[in-house]
């Protein structure tokens, strides 16, 4: 990269760029810290959700086995009447410019079991509600894990930009400011010495002129 001319305008431009880069680094570092806090809270939430899913799944399968024992093949026939749920909707929210998904719905429009209660057992009802709870938990877990992946990618990207500003851009601008400042100071010293030499020469010439005038007057 060619060096800029050591002028005051370029020095001021380099100082402005240095200030801008420093501000950018502070903002990027702040964004990274906020995203990290958001990520850590979601990791804890994902762990809790996974534990709840495991427990609820076990309870749901246990209820389903009890329903099969008490009802035989009728339990499977009743379970087949449960419609496919397509009521999930996907929206988004923004955290420091990072789009995070939000999953809503999942009830399927059902307040209770879709099968008749006369020929079924309470174990089947319990299995139905347990599996519906698992479905909602899985949606929450999918949302949380997707948010975690996006936050991790955004944190990595912010880290790279912050490192580039801190380790490359800002030191480069500091070096440019030092180079231009040193060159300008050197020019000022040269100009000062030149003026001193010119002043001394003028004084010598003035002295000789005065001596000549005195000589002519005699």
C-alpha positions as CSV (number, residue, x, y, z in Angstrom):
1,X,0.0,0.0,0.0
2,X,1.6,3.3,-1.0
3,X,2.2,5.8,1.8
4,X,0.4,9.1,1.8
5,X,2.2,12.4,1.5
6,X,3.3,13.8,4.9
7,X,0.9,16.8,5.0
8,X,-1.2,18.3,7.7
9,X,-4.4,17.4,5.8
10,X,-3.4,13.7,5.6
11,X,-2.4,13.8,9.3
12,X,-5.8,15.1,10.3
13,X,-7.5,12.5,8.1
14,X,-5.4,9.8,9.7
15,X,-6.4,11.0,13.2
16,X,-10.1,11.1,12.2
17,X,-9.8,7.5,10.9
18,X,-8.0,6.5,14.1
19,X,-10.9,7.9,16.2
20,X,-13.5,6.2,14.0
21,X,-11.6,2.9,14.2
22,X,-11.4,3.2,18.0
23,X,-15.1,3.9,18.3
24,X,-15.9,1.0,16.0
25,X,-13.8,-1.4,18.1
26,X,-15.6,-0.3,21.3
27,X,-19.0,-0.8,19.7
28,X,-18.0,-4.2,18.3
29,X,-16.6,-5.3,21.6
30,X,-19.8,-4.2,23.3
31,X,-21.9,-6.0,20.8
32,X,-19.8,-9.2,21.3
33,X,-20.2,-9.0,25.1
34,X,-24.0,-8.6,24.8
35,X,-24.3,-11.5,22.4
36,X,-22.2,-13.7,24.6
37,X,-24.5,-12.9,27.6
38,X,-27.5,-13.7,25.4
39,X,-25.8,-17.0,24.3
40,X,-25.0,-18.1,27.8
41,X,-28.5,-17.6,29.0
42,X,-29.9,-19.6,26.0
43,X,-27.4,-22.4,26.6
44,X,-28.7,-22.8,30.1
45,X,-32.3,-22.7,28.8
46,X,-31.6,-25.3,26.2
47,X,-30.1,-27.7,28.8
48,X,-33.2,-27.3,31.0
49,X,-35.5,-27.8,28.0
50,X,-33.7,-31.0,27.0
51,X,-34.0,-32.4,30.5
52,X,-37.8,-31.6,30.5
53,X,-38.2,-33.2,27.1
54,X,-36.4,-36.4,28.3
55,X,-38.6,-36.7,31.4
56,X,-41.9,-35.8,29.6
57,X,-41.1,-38.3,26.8
58,X,-40.5,-41.1,29.3
59,X,-43.8,-40.2,31.0
60,X,-45.7,-40.1,27.7
61,X,-44.4,-43.5,26.5
62,X,-45.2,-45.0,29.9
63,X,-48.7,-43.7,29.7
64,X,-49.0,-45.0,26.1
65,X,-47.9,-48.4,27.2
66,X,-50.4,-48.4,30.0
67,X,-53.1,-47.4,27.5
68,X,-52.2,-50.2,25.1
69,X,-52.3,-52.7,28.0
70,X,-55.8,-51.4,29.2
71,X,-57.3,-50.9,25.7
72,X,-55.3,-53.2,23.4
73,X,-55.4,-52.2,19.7
74,X,-58.0,-49.5,20.4
75,X,-55.3,-47.2,21.8
76,X,-53.5,-47.2,18.4
77,X,-56.8,-46.5,16.6
78,X,-57.6,-43.6,18.8
79,X,-54.1,-42.2,18.4
80,X,-54.5,-42.3,14.6
81,X,-57.3,-39.8,14.9
82,X,-55.0,-37.1,16.1
83,X,-54.6,-34.7,13.1
84,X,-51.3,-33.5,11.8
85,X,-50.4,-30.2,13.4
86,X,-49.4,-27.4,11.0
87,X,-50.2,-24.5,13.3
88,X,-46.6,-23.5,13.9
89,X,-45.6,-20.0,12.8
90,X,-42.1,-18.6,12.5
91,X,-41.2,-15.0,13.3
92,X,-38.0,-13.2,14.1
93,X,-36.6,-10.8,16.7
94,X,-33.4,-8.8,16.6
95,X,-30.7,-8.7,19.2
96,X,-27.9,-6.3,18.3
97,X,-28.7,-6.7,14.6
98,X,-28.8,-10.5,14.8
99,X,-32.1,-12.0,13.5
100,X,-33.2,-14.7,15.9
101,X,-36.2,-17.0,15.2
102,X,-39.3,-17.2,17.4
103,X,-41.6,-20.2,17.0
104,X,-45.2,-19.8,18.1
105,X,-48.3,-22.0,17.9
106,X,-48.3,-25.7,18.1
107,X,-51.6,-26.3,19.7
108,X,-53.2,-27.5,16.5
109,X,-56.4,-25.8,17.5
110,X,-57.2,-28.6,19.9
111,X,-58.2,-28.0,23.5
112,X,-58.7,-31.7,24.3
113,X,-58.3,-35.1,22.7
114,X,-59.9,-35.5,19.2
115,X,-61.2,-39.0,19.9
116,X,-64.2,-40.1,21.8
117,X,-64.0,-40.6,25.5
118,X,-66.4,-43.5,25.8
119,X,-64.1,-46.2,24.6
120,X,-60.8,-44.8,25.8
121,X,-59.0,-44.7,29.1
122,X,-57.5,-42.1,31.3
123,X,-54.0,-43.4,30.4
124,X,-54.5,-42.6,26.8
125,X,-55.7,-39.1,27.7
126,X,-52.6,-38.7,29.8
127,X,-50.4,-39.9,26.9
128,X,-52.1,-37.4,24.6
129,X,-51.5,-34.4,26.8
130,X,-47.9,-35.5,27.6
131,X,-47.1,-35.9,23.9
132,X,-48.6,-32.5,23.2
133,X,-46.4,-31.0,25.9
134,X,-43.4,-32.7,24.3
135,X,-44.3,-31.2,21.0
136,X,-44.3,-27.7,22.4
137,X,-41.0,-28.3,24.3
138,X,-39.4,-29.6,21.0
139,X,-40.5,-26.4,19.3
140,X,-39.0,-24.3,22.1
141,X,-35.8,-26.3,21.9
142,X,-35.6,-26.0,18.1
143,X,-36.0,-22.2,18.5
144,X,-33.4,-22.0,21.2
145,X,-30.8,-24.1,19.4
146,X,-31.2,-22.2,16.2
147,X,-30.8,-18.9,18.2
148,X,-27.6,-20.4,19.7
149,X,-26.1,-21.3,16.3
150,X,-26.9,-17.8,15.0
151,X,-25.5,-16.1,18.0
152,X,-22.3,-18.2,18.0
153,X,-21.8,-17.3,14.3
154,X,-22.4,-13.6,15.0
155,X,-20.0,-13.6,18.0
156,X,-17.3,-15.2,15.9
157,X,-17.9,-12.6,13.2
158,X,-17.8,-9.7,15.7
159,X,-14.6,-11.2,17.3
160,X,-12.9,-11.3,13.9
161,X,-13.8,-7.7,13.2
162,X,-12.8,-6.5,16.6
163,X,-9.5,-8.3,16.4
164,X,-8.9,-6.8,12.9
165,X,-9.5,-3.3,14.3
166,X,-7.4,-3.8,17.4
167,X,-4.5,-5.7,15.9
168,X,-4.3,-4.4,12.3
169,X,-6.3,-1.2,11.5
170,X,-5.6,0.8,14.7
171,X,-1.8,0.0,14.9
172,X,-1.6,0.8,11.2
173,X,-3.2,4.2,11.7
174,X,-1.0,4.8,14.8
175,X,2.1,4.1,12.6
176,X,0.8,6.4,9.9
177,X,0.1,9.2,12.3
178,X,3.6,8.8,13.8
179,X,5.2,8.7,10.4
180,X,3.5,11.9,9.2
181,X,4.0,13.7,12.5
182,X,7.7,12.8,12.5
183,X,8.0,14.0,8.9
184,X,6.2,17.3,9.6
185,X,8.4,17.9,12.7
186,X,11.5,17.2,10.6
187,X,10.3,19.7,8.0
188,X,9.7,22.3,10.8
189,X,13.2,21.7,12.2
190,X,14.7,22.1,8.7
191,X,12.7,25.3,8.1
192,X,13.8,26.6,11.5
193,X,17.5,25.9,10.7
194,X,17.1,27.4,7.3
195,X,15.6,30.6,8.8
196,X,18.4,30.8,11.3
197,X,21.0,30.4,8.6
198,X,19.2,33.1,6.5
199,X,19.0,35.4,9.5
200,X,22.6,34.9,10.4
201,X,23.7,35.6,6.8
202,X,21.5,38.7,6.6
203,X,23.1,39.9,9.8
204,X,26.6,39.3,8.5
205,X,25.7,41.1,5.3
206,X,24.2,44.0,7.2
207,X,27.3,44.2,9.4
208,X,29.6,44.3,6.4
209,X,27.3,47.0,4.8
210,X,27.6,49.1,7.9
211,X,31.4,48.7,8.0
212,X,31.6,49.7,4.3
213,X,29.4,52.8,5.0
214,X,31.7,53.8,7.9
215,X,34.7,53.3,5.7
216,X,33.3,55.5,3.0
217,X,32.4,58.1,5.5
218,X,36.0,58.3,6.7
